């Protein structure tokens, strides 16, 4: 299976900071409500996950999900979770810190794309 999601060192540090304050976390790549398509960080279990979601990765021990519908469009991309200064219009846990998670993307190589699962 190709690695579909990774994180920058800044994102990993922020995840650890949020875990120290909130405990176990989870991520869901938002499909566009409120703040556009953005990675959202929640306390584990705060967002209901079901068969309509795809587990893409675990980052610092935190599951990273995307809706299956959205995954059909993004499955040919490698996503990198990063952090920038600013306040997004979302309910993600980093927002009160004056930071926001963002996604940077690139197309998968042919070799990586051949390993991607269908959802």
C-alpha positions in Angstrom: 0.0 0.0 0.0 1.4 3.4 -1.0 1.8 5.9 1.8 -0.9 8.5 1.1 -0.5 10.9 4.1 2.6 12.2 5.8 3.3 15.2 8.1 5.9 17.9 8.4 8.0 18.2 11.6 6.0 21.3 12.6 2.7 19.4 12.2 4.1 16.4 14.2 5.1 18.8 17.0 1.7 20.4 17.1 0.0 17.0 17.2 2.1 16.1 20.2 1.2 19.4 21.9 -2.5 18.8 21.3 -2.2 15.2 22.5 -0.7 16.4 25.7 -3.6 18.7 26.3 -6.5 16.7 24.9 -5.5 13.1 24.9 -6.0 10.8 21.9 -6.8 12.6 18.7 -8.2 11.9 15.2 -8.1 13.7 11.9 -10.7 14.0 9.2 -10.1 15.7 5.9 -13.1 18.0 5.6 -15.0 18.0 2.3 -15.7 21.7 2.3 -18.0 23.0 5.0 -17.0 26.2 6.8 -13.3 26.4 6.0 -13.2 24.7 2.6 -11.4 21.4 2.2 -9.2 21.3 5.3 -7.8 18.8 7.7 -9.7 18.8 11.0 -8.3 17.6 14.3 -10.6 16.3 17.0 -10.4 14.5 20.2 -10.7 10.8 19.5 -14.3 9.7 19.1 -15.6 13.3 18.8 -16.5 12.8 15.1 -18.5 9.7 14.2 -16.7 7.5 11.7 -18.5 4.8 9.6 -18.3 2.9 6.4 -18.5 6.1 4.4 -15.0 7.0 5.7 -11.6 5.7 4.6 -8.6 5.4 7.0 -5.7 6.8 5.0 -2.9 6.8 7.6 -1.9 7.2 11.2 0.1 10.3 12.1 1.8 10.3 15.5 -0.6 7.5 16.5 -3.7 9.5 15.3 -6.0 8.0 12.6 -6.4 10.2 9.5 -9.7 9.7 7.7 -11.4 11.1 4.5 -14.9 10.4 3.2 -15.1 7.6 0.6 -16.7 10.0 -1.8 -13.9 12.6 -1.5 -11.3 9.8 -1.6 -12.4 8.9 -5.1 -11.1 12.3 -6.2 -8.0 12.4 -4.0 -6.8 8.8 -4.2 -4.2 9.8 -6.8 -2.6 12.3 -4.5 -0.1 12.2 -1.7 -1.1 14.5 1.1 1.3 16.2 3.6 -0.2 17.7 6.8 1.4 21.0 7.6 0.8 24.0 9.9 0.7 27.7 9.2 -0.1 30.7 11.3 -3.7 31.9 11.1 -7.2 31.1 12.3 -9.3 28.9 10.1 -13.1 29.0 10.4 -13.4 25.5 11.8 -13.8 23.5 15.0 -10.3 21.9 14.7 -8.4 21.8 18.0 -5.4 23.9 16.9 -7.5 27.0 16.0 -7.4 28.6 19.5 -3.6 28.5 19.3 -3.7 30.9 16.3 -2.5 28.0 14.0 -4.2 25.9 11.4 -3.5 22.6 9.8 -3.3 22.6 6.0 -2.8 20.0 3.4 -0.2 20.2 0.7 -0.6 17.7 -2.1 1.2 16.2 -5.1 0.3 13.5 -7.6 1.4 10.0 -6.8 4.1 8.5 -8.9 3.0 5.7 -11.2 4.5 3.1 -8.8 2.7 4.6 -5.8 -0.6 4.9 -7.8 -0.5 1.1 -8.6 -0.6 0.4 -4.9 -3.6 2.5 -4.0 -6.7 0.7 -2.7 -10.2 1.4 -4.1 -12.8 2.6 -1.7 
